[in-house]
Amino acid sequence: MLAQQDAFYMARAIQLAKRGRYTTDPNPRVGCVLVRNGVVIGEGWHVKAGLGHAEVEALKNAQEAQGATAYVTNCLCDFGAL
């Protein structure tokens, strides 16, 4: 079921966001998972305030994300980069 898959990938994005627990202040903790055809092709999280946002890191990790779905724990911070 699609909703179960969405919940699974969103849970992974939340896990990734937690990695920035002590380092992102004053920015929010954000995780991002890129999925295409049921396969995770990229992941990222906001590592530290002043560094790349989760979406940008996931895109770098994926290299080619056309046609992928982004599961992000916060609103898209770098929509222009997508």
Order of alpha helices (4+ residues) and beta strands (2+ residues): alpha-beta-beta-alpha-beta
